Amino acid sequence: MKVLFTTAIILACIVAISCNKNSSGPNPGAGANSLFPLTQGNTWYYQDSVFTADSTSQILNVAYSDTMTVSKNTYTDNYGTVYLEVNNIYGWFDGSYIAVDPSNDAIYEADSPYFSAYTAFAVAQSDGQIIQQNSGQYNPNNTACPLTSTLYGFVTPVTINGFSCIYNILLTNDCNSVPLEQIVTYDCPGTGIVRIEDDEADSTSTGGVTLYKNYTQTLTSATIVK
């Protein structure tokens, strides 16, 4: 389900958090406060929405229920980090393999078929902290205008459907500082990803400075094996 520039611009390593700390298995930090408890039998129930935007409005195109489960399939990267597959056929995590850093300060992800690992979420120390910035990235729409992605972390709790969450914002700009995409990820420690919001620049806007909802995936309930 990942769209536009998402998988092209996220790095596997982030500032202030060391990269792939020799995870001993697919389930590190799987206690009560794990950023993403990856135990087989865990199930997340989401409500997904797809939107269509034009220059003046944002229209809900389709909404549907969605389920994600943990698979027994694994992927091991070059650092020895073991990722566990999640089944989310109609959702954002379709084809994703996920690992939690042993220190429980980051969620790593590798998406099939290319399995290029990246940091999907990281815990900040303060609101608005720049966790990662990556410039000079390939822009498929304009190769002469590279992209810059900046990952911001926030620690002030936000409540979504009864889940108390911390969140990250990944903002992608082009070489003229025009915003092209914003991905907001909300995580409830002990439960996992509660909401994903993907906002994109309106394709009919010449400046591309207005971001509209393209896709959301929101947790309604979860079955977590303790």
C-alpha positions in Angstrom: 0.0 0.0 0.0 3.0 2.3 0.4 2.8 5.0 -2.3 4.7 7.7 -4.0 8.2 8.4 -2.5 7.8 6.4 0.8 10.1 3.5 0.2 12.5 5.5 -1.9 13.7 8.0 0.7 13.7 6.3 4.1 17.1 5.2 5.4 17.9 2.1 7.4 19.9 4.2 10.0 18.8 7.2 11.9 20.5 9.9 13.8 20.8 9.4 17.6 19.8 5.7 17.3 22.3 3.2 16.2 21.5 1.0 13.2 20.4 -2.6 13.4 21.8 -3.4 16.9 22.3 -7.1 16.3 18.7 -8.1 17.0 18.7 -11.6 18.4 15.3 -12.5 16.9 12.0 -11.3 15.4 10.6 -10.5 18.8 12.9 -8.2 20.8 11.3 -6.0 23.3 8.1 -8.0 23.1 7.0 -7.2 26.6 4.1 -5.0 27.8 5.7 -1.8 26.3 7.0 -3.1 23.0 6.7 -0.6 20.2 5.3 -3.4 18.0 4.6 -6.8 19.8 5.4 -9.3 17.1 4.1 -12.5 18.6 2.4 -15.1 16.5 -1.3 -14.9 17.3 -1.4 -11.2 17.6 -4.0 -9.6 15.4 -4.8 -6.0 14.6 -8.1 -4.8 13.2 -8.0 -1.6 11.1 -10.4 0.7 9.3 -8.8 1.9 6.1 -9.9 4.9 3.9 -8.7 6.0 0.5 -9.3 9.6 -0.6 -9.3 11.5 -3.8 -8.2 15.1 -3.8 -8.6 18.0 -6.2 -7.6 21.6 -5.9 -10.4 22.6 -3.5 -11.6 19.5 -1.6 -10.8 16.1 -0.3 -13.3 13.3 -1.0 -13.6 9.9 0.7 -13.3 7.4 -2.2 -13.6 4.1 -0.4 -13.5 2.7 3.2 -13.0 -0.9 4.2 -12.1 -3.1 7.2 -8.7 -4.5 7.3 -6.9 -7.2 9.4 -3.2 -7.7 10.1 -1.6 -10.8 11.6 1.9 -12.0 12.4 3.4 -14.7 10.1 6.0 -17.3 10.9 8.1 -16.2 7.9 11.2 -14.3 8.6 13.9 -12.2 6.8 17.4 -11.6 8.1 19.3 -8.6 6.8 23.1 -8.2 6.4 23.4 -7.0 10.0 21.8 -10.1 11.4 18.5 -8.4 12.3 15.6 -10.8 12.0 12.4 -9.4 10.6 9.0 -11.1 11.0 6.4 -11.0 8.2 3.1 -9.5 8.8 0.0 -10.3 6.7 -1.9 -7.2 5.8 -3.1 -7.9 2.3 -5.3 -4.8 1.8 -3.4 -2.4 4.1 -0.3 -0.2 4.4 1.9 -3.1 5.6 1.2 -5.4 2.6 4.5 -7.3 1.9 6.2 -6.0 5.0 8.7 -7.6 7.4 9.1 -5.9 10.7 11.6 -5.9 13.6 11.8 -4.0 16.9 15.2 -2.8 18.0 16.4 -4.7 21.1 16.5 -1.3 23.0 12.8 -0.8 22.0 13.6 2.6 20.5 12.8 1.9 16.9 10.8 -0.2 14.5 12.6 -1.4 11.4 10.9 -2.6 8.2 11.9 -4.4 5.0 9.3 -4.6 2.2 9.2 -7.4 -0.4 10.3 -7.9 -3.1 13.4 -5.7 -2.7 14.0 -6.0 1.1 15.8 -2.7 1.5 15.6 -2.2 5.3 14.6 1.2 6.7 13.5 2.8 9.9 9.7 2.9 10.0 9.4 4.5 13.5 11.7 5.9 16.2 11.2 7.2 19.7 12.1 10.9 20.2 13.3 12.6 23.3 11.3 15.7 22.8 8.5 17.1 20.6 9.6 18.1 17.1 13.0 16.4 17.4 14.7 15.8 14.0 15.5 12.1 14.2 16.7 11.7 10.6 17.3 13.9 7.6 18.2 12.5 4.2 18.9 14.8 1.2 19.8 14.2 -2.4 17.2 11.5 -2.9 16.1 10.4 -6.3 12.9 12.2 -7.5 11.0 10.0 -10.0 9.0 13.0 -11.2 11.9 15.3 -11.8 15.4 13.8 -11.7 17.0 17.3 -11.7 15.2 18.2 -8.4 16.3 15.8 -5.7 14.2 15.1 -2.6 14.9 15.7 1.1 13.1 13.7 3.7 13.0 14.7 7.4 11.7 12.4 10.1 10.4 14.2 13.2 9.5 12.6 16.5 6.9 13.6 19.1 6.5 12.4 22.7 3.4 14.3 23.9 0.7 11.6 23.9 -2.2 11.7 21.4 -5.2 9.5 22.0 -6.7 7.7 19.0 -9.6 5.3 19.5 -8.7 5.0 23.2 -5.0 4.2 22.5 -2.4 6.6 23.9 0.2 7.1 21.2 3.5 8.8 20.4 4.0 9.7 16.8 6.5 10.4 14.0 6.1 12.7 10.9 8.0 12.0 7.8 8.0 15.0 5.5 9.3 14.9 1.9 10.2 18.1 0.1 11.6 18.7 -3.4 14.7 20.8 -4.1 12.5 23.9 -4.0 11.2 23.1 -0.5 7.8 22.2 -2.0 6.1 19.5 0.2 5.2 16.4 -1.8 4.3 13.9 0.9 3.7 13.7 4.6 3.4 10.4 6.5 2.3 10.4 10.1 2.7 7.2 12.1 1.1 6.8 15.5 2.4 4.1 17.8 0.9 2.8 21.1 3.7 0.9 23.1 2.4 -2.5 23.9 -0.1 -2.5 21.0 1.8 -1.3 17.9 0.9 1.0 15.0 -2.5 2.6 15.7 -2.8 4.9 12.8 -1.0 5.7 9.5 -1.9 8.9 7.6 -0.5 9.5 4.1 -0.9 13.0 2.7 0.1 13.9 -0.8 0.4 17.1 -2.8 -2.7 17.7 -4.9 -1.8 16.5 -8.4 -3.8 19.3 -10.0 -2.0 22.0 -8.1 0.8 23.7 -10.0 2.7 24.6 -6.9 2.1 21.3 -5.1 2.1 23.1 -1.7 -1.2 21.8 -0.4 -1.2 18.3 1.1 -4.4 16.3 1.1 -5.2 12.9 2.7 -4.5 10.1 0.3 -4.8 7.1 2.7 -5.4 6.4 6.3 -5.3 3.1 8.3 -6.7 3.3 11.9 -6.7 0.6 14.5 -10.1 -0.2 15.9 -9.1 -3.1 18.2 -6.3 -5.6 18.7 -5.7 -9.1 20.2 -2.2 -9.0 21.8 -0.7 -12.2 23.2 1.1 -11.2 26.5 
